[in-house]
Amino acid sequence: MGDRALFEVIRGFLHRRLVLPLVFLAMVTTGGLVAWRIGVLEREHEIIAWGIDNYLTSFLTSADETLRLMAFTSKGPEDNAVTPLWNEAGHLYHRVFLVARDSYAVFVKGKSAPASWAATPPPASSFPDTGTWPVYSIPYYRADLGSVTIAFMIPGRWGSIIGEVNLDRLHWLISAYLRKVPQRILWITDRYGNVIVHPDERMVKEQENVGHEPLVRKALAHPEGVKLLGRLAGTLVYGLSWRIDPWGWVVLAAYPLLPALMPVLGAAAVGFALFFAFLYVVFRGFMGRMHRSIIEPVQILTREAGRMAEASRPESDPWPDFGGSFAELQVFSRQFQEMGRAVRDREEALVRRQAELVRTQDALARSEAKYREIVESLHEAYLEINTEAVVTFHNTAFLQLMDMDAPPSKPFSVRDMADPETVRAMVAFLDNVAAGRDVGELKTFALRDRHGAAKTVEISARPMGGPEGPVRGFRIMARDVTAKIEGEKRAKELEKIIAHAQKMESLGTLASGIAHEFNNLLQAMTGYLDLLEMHTDASDRKRRWIGRVREAADRGAELVRRMLTFARQDDMSPELLDINRVIEETLDFLSRNIPRMIQLEADLAPDVPAVYGDRLQLEQIVINLIVNARDAIPEGGHGRITVSTRRDKRPDGTDGVVLKVSDTGQGIPERIRERIFDPFFTTKEPGKGTGLGLSTVYGIMQRHGGTITCESEPGRGTTFTLTFPVKEARGEDAAEGAWRAEGAPPEVKPKRRDGLTVLVVDDETTLLQFVTESLEAEGFRVLKATSGEEALHVLETEGRRVGAVVLDFHMPGMGGGACYKEIRRRYPRLSVVLTSGYTGASLAENLGKAENVSILAKPYRLADLLAILYATCSEPAVVSPA
């Protein structure tokens, strides 16, 4: 309420809460009275218009019917047959004309006279619509009649009959009504706006058209009656229009609006004036009583309060008595007196507290010095900022964090320490802190020091301000964690590398198991193909079909070999190789399969040392990478494939050889780059890739102790970088390689060994059946076992007759490896042929050096198995337990 006095406040309150609502109520009441008065006028207008409509309709209809009867009865102007009809209905017309082509007769109020005696009939131009019924003229004024009339025209057999209607009674009725209500306006026009009835005689005589009046124009435009509000002949009126059909006449009844409403408005004004006068008297009495009972006591208390504030009121002065006032005010007076005494007591207490405050300020200064000393001793940066993010306080560690020699000379903001995006993130963090969230939480942000160097800073913040008051700023602890973040980043990269290696190892294990099962299936296929081929004549065309199936089986075996290469289960024949020469020979072979639009370039360093590895597998690396590079270049487009070598140092300081294969193809999207070495993953169309190319390369590099990485940019090309270790060949490795090779065994001339016994051990029923049937067909006696335990039991009972054992190395239960070792322990001279879905190298690594053992990797040819048995199978008498 500001500085307004209590009296003004109360008066304003009463004005808003009492006077204004009453004024509004008066306005609403007045509006309701006005609406009621207008409704009364409207009903009166409807009654008048309805009465005129009934009278005119009856009158004009009678006139029209009489004239038609006369037309039907008359035979021409000379015929007096219509005289009786005219005598009965002469009051309807002023004159009736019987018009023939050359003459006419006229009847005037019951008399017949020649044409020279009476006026001429109205011209045909007075009848605008002769094609409709009824045919009547526009209104016209007859000076000889001294009144307005209209004419009806009825065509006859000899001409037409025209009657001028007597409208005197209509004018008399309307004039009599208007004499009773002189302020009412009543006009009648035809459908064109021509005056029929009008209070102005001049307009009636001159037959003015009032269609230009807005209200008349509105009435003529509506075929039905319409309410009218507006100016009519310069006077504001309210009325309505009424259409009289079928004649098309319009009755316009109206009343001046102000005279109609003045009685209502005057009565309302007098009533409200009396009411507000009474209200004013009550209001004045109330305000006087309030002034005596409230205002004056409050003013007295105000003066006493001023004296108390100036300490100029002696305690012995009597306190004013408000016995004639309200009880509440008397209570307030007593409370105010007690407050005065309390104020004096508090002033004395304030003097005492002043001395205490001086002592407290000294202690605060010492505490602040101690606080600054503690803050300066912190190793972490400490700063305080206001709500505008401007630094208001900081320690020396903060200057060191920002690489500042001294505090800045001008205000320093957090926005000067980071880019806009980081600033937005920091502001959001501080907003959470201000709201009670993230208080004490550590958040990491990228800041810039004075020289623009990027630093990763870990901060925590707390709001400054009371728990219920507004936040004035923030206290922030900051620590440089740049080195820590970089270390964590390197650790994550290392974890990623380890995880990828573990994933590839797991995939290798899976691929190895799948390859083993495939080899078992392929063994059954190729074995039975051998039997079919052996029992089919060379001239039989079925041998070609067998050859086609064998080609498919060989392709399956090649696919399995690639899977084993990825799983590092394939055989390897390492030797010292000139990698440049291997690449040149491979490129020479591949150049015929590269489109002419693609340039195949070689950049081979001459000082590259020899690499110890498998030649075929190195060739396969080059072939796979170049074929992939060729496929990455759009068909028909120009591109370039570059193969380069160079000598380099490996991370452990040893010599190494780097092989790079680059292309200018479409590149590899980043979202699939981590999966390119996964088996069976390919982006090529169905039928154009197996998904084993890069996984095979990855497996070969692992077996050679090397690494492979990929760099690619979509639309620019891809580069594969391979690193090989450099080491010298070992003699035992070369020998081992020869022992583990899967080449065909020495050619031995087939010789049937009828009566010799062979024990065949395999958990696959199909393979066991195939080997049994094949060996029996060659004259061998075959014993069968489906597990290692069963094989040892057979040897215990039939061992002296067994000349050789064909043993599957991978079986459930005891397993082929354990069974082989037990056979070696019990029967050291017994020949053993080990078969496996894995490779011979993997078996050799498990068995080490051994005698009387041969290794066949599935799928093998039946001829290879027979050759080994022919060469190594012992006589039954020789084999006996150790």
ChimeraX attribute file (.defattr): number of C-alpha atoms within 10 A of each C-alpha:
attribute: neighborCount
match mode: 1-to-1
recipient: residues
	/A:1	6
	/A:2	5
	/A:3	6
	/A:4	8
	/A:5	11
	/A:6	15
	/A:7	14
	/A:8	10
	/A:9	14
	/A:10	13
	/A:11	14
	/A:12	13
	/A:13	12
	/A:14	13
	/A:15	13
	/A:16	12
	/A:17	11
	/A:18	12
	/A:19	16
	/A:20	12
	/A:21	12
	/A:22	16
	/A:23	13
	/A:24	11
	/A:25	12
	/A:26	16
	/A:27	14
	/A:28	12
	/A:29	13
	/A:30	18
	/A:31	13
	/A:32	12
	/A:33	17
	/A:34	18
	/A:35	13
	/A:36	13
	/A:37	15
	/A:38	18
	/A:39	12
	/A:40	12
	/A:41	20
	/A:42	19
	/A:43	13
	/A:44	16
	/A:45	26
	/A:46	17
	/A:47	13
	/A:48	17
	/A:49	23
	/A:50	15
	/A:51	12
	/A:52	19
	/A:53	19
	/A:54	11
	/A:55	13
	/A:56	17
	/A:57	16
	/A:58	11
	/A:59	16
	/A:60	17
	/A:61	15
	/A:62	14
	/A:63	21
	/A:64	19
	/A:65	12
	/A:66	20
	/A:67	25
	/A:68	18
	/A:69	13
	/A:70	21
	/A:71	23
	/A:72	15
	/A:73	15
	/A:74	20
	/A:75	18
	/A:76	22
	/A:77	22
	/A:78	14
	/A:79	12
	/A:80	13
	/A:81	13
	/A:82	19
	/A:83	16
	/A:84	12
	/A:85	15
	/A:86	23
	/A:87	14
	/A:88	11
	/A:89	15
	/A:90	22
	/A:91	17
	/A:92	23
	/A:93	25
	/A:94	19
	/A:95	24
	/A:96	26
	/A:97	23
	/A:98	29
	/A:99	20
	/A:100	18
	/A:101	9
	/A:102	7
	/A:103	13
	/A:104	19
	/A:105	24
	/A:106	26
	/A:107	23
	/A:108	17
	/A:109	16
	/A:110	18
	/A:111	12
	/A:112	17
	/A:113	11
	/A:114	13
	/A:115	16
	/A:116	9
	/A:117	10
	/A:118	16
	/A:119	13
	/A:120	12
	/A:121	20
	/A:122	18
	/A:123	8
	/A:124	10
	/A:125	10
	/A:126	15
	/A:127	18
	/A:128	12
	/A:129	13
	/A:130	16
	/A:131	8
	/A:132	8
	/A:133	11
	/A:134	15
	/A:135	18
	/A:136	23
	/A:137	22
	/A:138	21
	/A:139	20
	/A:140	20
	/A:141	16
	/A:142	15
	/A:143	9
	/A:144	8
	/A:145	11
	/A:146	10
	/A:147	17
	/A:148	22
	/A:149	21
	/A:150	21
	/A:151	23
	/A:152	22
	/A:153	26
	/A:154	23
	/A:155	16
	/A:156	19
	/A:157	11
	/A:158	15
	/A:159	18
	/A:160	19
	/A:161	27
	/A:162	24
	/A:163	27
	/A:164	23
	/A:165	23
	/A:166	23
	/A:167	21
	/A:168	16
	/A:169	11
	/A:170	15
	/A:171	17
	/A:172	11
	/A:173	11
	/A:174	17
	/A:175	17
	/A:176	12
	/A:177	14
	/A:178	15
	/A:179	10
	/A:180	9
	/A:181	11
	/A:182	11
	/A:183	13
	/A:184	17
	/A:185	19
	/A:186	22
	/A:187	18
	/A:188	21
	/A:189	24
	/A:190	22
	/A:191	19
	/A:192	15
	/A:193	21
	/A:194	20
	/A:195	26
	/A:196	28
	/A:197	22
	/A:198	17
	/A:199	14
	/A:200	8
	/A:201	11
	/A:202	10
	/A:203	16
	/A:204	20
	/A:205	17
	/A:206	11
	/A:207	16
	/A:208	13
	/A:209	16
	/A:210	18
	/A:211	19
	/A:212	10
	/A:213	15
	/A:214	15
	/A:215	25
	/A:216	20
	/A:217	14
	/A:218	15
	/A:219	25
	/A:220	24
	/A:221	12
	/A:222	12
	/A:223	15
	/A:224	12
	/A:225	19
	/A:226	18
	/A:227	17
	/A:228	21
	/A:229	16
	/A:230	15
	/A:231	15
	/A:232	18
	/A:233	11
	/A:234	8
	/A:235	12
	/A:236	15
	/A:237	23
	/A:238	24
	/A:239	26
	/A:240	23
	/A:241	28
	/A:242	27
	/A:243	25
	/A:244	23
	/A:245	12
	/A:246	10
	/A:247	17
	/A:248	15
	/A:249	22
	/A:250	28
	/A:251	27
	/A:252	25
	/A:253	26
	/A:254	25
	/A:255	26
	/A:256	19
	/A:257	18
	/A:258	13
	/A:259	12
	/A:260	19
	/A:261	15
	/A:262	12
	/A:263	12
	/A:264	15
	/A:265	16
	/A:266	11
	/A:267	13
	/A:268	17
	/A:269	14
	/A:270	10
	/A:271	13
	/A:272	17
	/A:273	12
	/A:274	11
	/A:275	12
	/A:276	15
	/A:277	12
	/A:278	11
	/A:279	14
	/A:280	13
	/A:281	10
	/A:282	12
	/A:283	15
	/A:284	11
	/A:285	12
	/A:286	11
	/A:287	16
	/A:288	13
	/A:289	12
	/A:290	15
	/A:291	15
	/A:292	13
	/A:293	17
	/A:294	18
	/A:295	17
	/A:296	14
	/A:297	20
	/A:298	17
	/A:299	12
	/A:300	13
	/A:301	18
	/A:302	12
	/A:303	11
	/A:304	19
	/A:305	16
	/A:306	13
	/A:307	13
	/A:308	18
	/A:309	13
	/A:310	9
	/A:311	11
	/A:312	10
	/A:313	13
	/A:314	9
	/A:315	11
	/A:316	6
	/A:317	7
	/A:318	7
	/A:319	12
	/A:320	14
	/A:321	11
	/A:322	17
	/A:323	10
	/A:324	11
	/A:325	15
	/A:326	13
	/A:327	11
	/A:328	8
	/A:329	17
	/A:330	17
	/A:331	12
	/A:332	14
	/A:333	19
	/A:334	14
	/A:335	11
	/A:336	15
	/A:337	18
	/A:338	11
	/A:339	12
	/A:340	17
	/A:341	12
	/A:342	11
	/A:343	14
	/A:344	14
	/A:345	11
	/A:346	12
	/A:347	11
	/A:348	10
	/A:349	11
	/A:350	13
	/A:351	11
	/A:352	11
	/A:353	12
	/A:354	11
	/A:355	10
	/A:356	11
	/A:357	13
	/A:358	11
	/A:359	11
	/A:360	12
	/A:361	11
	/A:362	11
	/A:363	12
	/A:364	12
	/A:365	11
	/A:366	11
	/A:367	12
	/A:368	12
	/A:369	12
	/A:370	12
	/A:371	12
	/A:372	12
	/A:373	12
	/A:374	11
	/A:375	18
	/A:376	17
	/A:377	12
	/A:378	14
	/A:379	14
	/A:380	19
	/A:381	23
	/A:382	22
	/A:383	21
	/A:384	20
	/A:385	21
	/A:386	17
	/A:387	15
	/A:388	12
	/A:389	19
	/A:390	16
	/A:391	17
	/A:392	14
	/A:393	13
	/A:394	20
	/A:395	21
	/A:396	21
	/A:397	21
	/A:398	22
	/A:399	19
	/A:400	15
	/A:401	19
	/A:402	19
	/A:403	15
	/A:404	15
	/A:405	10
	/A:406	9
	/A:407	14
	/A:408	9
	/A:409	6
	/A:410	6
	/A:411	9
	/A:412	15
	/A:413	15
	/A:414	16
	/A:415	17
	/A:416	15
	/A:417	19
	/A:418	20
	/A:419	13
	/A:420	11
	/A:421	9
	/A:422	15
	/A:423	19
	/A:424	13
	/A:425	12
	/A:426	20
	/A:427	17
	/A:428	12
	/A:429	19
	/A:430	24
	/A:431	15
	/A:432	13
	/A:433	20
	/A:434	21
	/A:435	12
	/A:436	13
	/A:437	13
	/A:438	17
	/A:439	16
	/A:440	15
	/A:441	13
	/A:442	13
	/A:443	14
	/A:444	16
	/A:445	16
	/A:446	16
	/A:447	22
	/A:448	18
	/A:449	17
	/A:450	14
	/A:451	9
	/A:452	12
	/A:453	10
	/A:454	14
	/A:455	19
	/A:456	18
	/A:457	21
	/A:458	17
	/A:459	21
	/A:460	20
	/A:461	24
	/A:462	20
	/A:463	25
	/A:464	18
	/A:465	13
	/A:466	9
	/A:467	9
	/A:468	6
	/A:469	8
	/A:470	11
	/A:471	16
	/A:472	14
	/A:473	22
	/A:474	23
	/A:475	16
	/A:476	18
	/A:477	21
	/A:478	22
	/A:479	18
	/A:480	18
	/A:481	16
	/A:482	15
	/A:483	11
	/A:484	11
	/A:485	14
	/A:486	12
	/A:487	12
	/A:488	12
	/A:489	12
	/A:490	12
	/A:491	12
	/A:492	12
	/A:493	12
	/A:494	12
	/A:495	12
	/A:496	12
	/A:497	12
	/A:498	12
	/A:499	12
	/A:500	15
	/A:501	13
	/A:502	12
	/A:503	13
	/A:504	20
	/A:505	16
	/A:506	13
	/A:507	17
	/A:508	23
	/A:509	17
	/A:510	15
	/A:511	22
	/A:512	24
	/A:513	17
	/A:514	15
	/A:515	24
	/A:516	22
	/A:517	17
	/A:518	18
	/A:519	23
	/A:520	18
	/A:521	18
	/A:522	23
	/A:523	24
	/A:524	21
	/A:525	18
	/A:526	22
	/A:527	20
	/A:528	18
	/A:529	20
	/A:530	18
	/A:531	15
	/A:532	14
	/A:533	16
	/A:534	11
	/A:535	10
	/A:536	14
	/A:537	11
	/A:538	11
	/A:539	8
	/A:540	9
	/A:541	10
	/A:542	14
	/A:543	18
	/A:544	13
	/A:545	11
	/A:546	16
	/A:547	13
	/A:548	12
	/A:549	15
	/A:550	17
	/A:551	13
	/A:552	12
	/A:553	19
	/A:554	15
	/A:555	12
	/A:556	15
	/A:557	19
	/A:558	12
	/A:559	16
	/A:560	24
	/A:561	21
	/A:562	24
	/A:563	28
	/A:564	26
	/A:565	28
	/A:566	32
	/A:567	28
	/A:568	25
	/A:569	24
	/A:570	21
	/A:571	21
	/A:572	24
	/A:573	19
	/A:574	21
	/A:575	18
	/A:576	17
	/A:577	17
	/A:578	15
	/A:579	22
	/A:580	23
	/A:581	11
	/A:582	15
	/A:583	22
	/A:584	14
	/A:585	12
	/A:586	16
	/A:587	21
	/A:588	10
	/A:589	11
	/A:590	15
	/A:591	12
	/A:592	9
	/A:593	11
	/A:594	16
	/A:595	15
	/A:596	13
	/A:597	13
	/A:598	18
	/A:599	16
	/A:600	19
	/A:601	14
	/A:602	16
	/A:603	12
	/A:604	18
	/A:605	12
	/A:606	10
	/A:607	11
	/A:608	19
	/A:609	20
	/A:610	19
	/A:611	24
	/A:612	21
	/A:613	26
	/A:614	19
	/A:615	19
	/A:616	12
	/A:617	19
	/A:618	20
	/A:619	16
	/A:620	17
	/A:621	20
	/A:622	21
	/A:623	19
	/A:624	16
	/A:625	21
	/A:626	22
	/A:627	14
	/A:628	17
	/A:629	25
	/A:630	23
	/A:631	15
	/A:632	19
	/A:633	22
	/A:634	12
	/A:635	12
	/A:636	10
	/A:637	11
	/A:638	14
	/A:639	21
	/A:640	17
	/A:641	22
	/A:642	17
	/A:643	22
	/A:644	17
	/A:645	23
	/A:646	18
	/A:647	18
	/A:648	16
	/A:649	13
	/A:650	15
	/A:651	8
	/A:652	6
	/A:653	8
	/A:654	11
	/A:655	16
	/A:656	22
	/A:657	22
	/A:658	20
	/A:659	21
	/A:660	21
	/A:661	21
	/A:662	22
	/A:663	27
	/A:664	24
	/A:665	25
	/A:666	18
	/A:667	20
	/A:668	20
	/A:669	12
	/A:670	12
	/A:671	7
	/A:672	11
	/A:673	13
	/A:674	11
	/A:675	13
	/A:676	19
	/A:677	22
	/A:678	20
	/A:679	24
	/A:680	15
	/A:681	17
	/A:682	19
	/A:683	13
	/A:684	13
	/A:685	8
	/A:686	8
	/A:687	6
	/A:688	10
	/A:689	14
	/A:690	15
	/A:691	17
	/A:692	22
	/A:693	26
	/A:694	21
	/A:695	25
	/A:696	26
	/A:697	25
	/A:698	26
	/A:699	26
	/A:700	26
	/A:701	23
	/A:702	18
	/A:703	19
	/A:704	20
	/A:705	13
	/A:706	18
	/A:707	17
	/A:708	17
	/A:709	11
	/A:710	16
	/A:711	14
	/A:712	20
	/A:713	15
	/A:714	13
	/A:715	13
	/A:716	12
	/A:717	21
	/A:718	22
	/A:719	21
	/A:720	17
	/A:721	17
	/A:722	20
	/A:723	23
	/A:724	24
	/A:725	21
	/A:726	21
	/A:727	15
	/A:728	10
	/A:729	15
	/A:730	13
	/A:731	9
	/A:732	9
	/A:733	13
	/A:734	14
	/A:735	11
	/A:736	19
	/A:737	17
	/A:738	14
	/A:739	16
	/A:740	21
	/A:741	16
	/A:742	16
	/A:743	10
	/A:744	14
	/A:745	16
	/A:746	10
	/A:747	10
	/A:748	13
	/A:749	9
	/A:750	13
	/A:751	13
	/A:752	13
	/A:753	16
	/A:754	11
	/A:755	15
	/A:756	18
	/A:757	26
	/A:758	26
	/A:759	23
	/A:760	23
	/A:761	26
	/A:762	26
	/A:763	19
	/A:764	15
	/A:765	10
	/A:766	15
	/A:767	22
	/A:768	19
	/A:769	14
	/A:770	17
	/A:771	22
	/A:772	19
	/A:773	15
	/A:774	19
	/A:775	20
	/A:776	15
	/A:777	12
	/A:778	14
	/A:779	15
	/A:780	19
	/A:781	19
	/A:782	20
	/A:783	17
	/A:784	19
	/A:785	19
	/A:786	18
	/A:787	22
	/A:788	27
	/A:789	15
	/A:790	15
	/A:791	23
	/A:792	18
	/A:793	12
	/A:794	16
	/A:795	20
	/A:796	13
	/A:797	9
	/A:798	13
	/A:799	21
	/A:800	16
	/A:801	21
	/A:802	26
	/A:803	27
	/A:804	27
	/A:805	26
	/A:806	24
	/A:807	28
	/A:808	29
	/A:809	23
	/A:810	19
	/A:811	19
	/A:812	12
	/A:813	11
	/A:814	13
	/A:815	17
	/A:816	25
	/A:817	19
	/A:818	14
	/A:819	21
	/A:820	24
	/A:821	13
	/A:822	14
	/A:823	22
	/A:824	20
	/A:825	12
	/A:826	16
	/A:827	17
	/A:828	17
	/A:829	20
	/A:830	25
	/A:831	25
	/A:832	26
	/A:833	22
	/A:834	22
	/A:835	25
	/A:836	25
	/A:837	27
	/A:838	27
	/A:839	25
	/A:840	24
	/A:841	22
	/A:842	16
	/A:843	21
	/A:844	17
	/A:845	11
	/A:846	9
	/A:847	13
	/A:848	8
	/A:849	10
	/A:850	9
	/A:851	11
	/A:852	15
	/A:853	20
	/A:854	21
	/A:855	25
	/A:856	25
	/A:857	20
	/A:858	25
	/A:859	24
	/A:860	20
	/A:861	18
	/A:862	19
	/A:863	14
	/A:864	17
	/A:865	21
	/A:866	19
	/A:867	20
	/A:868	22
	/A:869	25
	/A:870	16
	/A:871	15
	/A:872	18
	/A:873	23
	/A:874	21
	/A:875	17
	/A:876	18
	/A:877	11
	/A:878	13
	/A:879	19
	/A:880	18
	/A:881	16
	/A:882	10
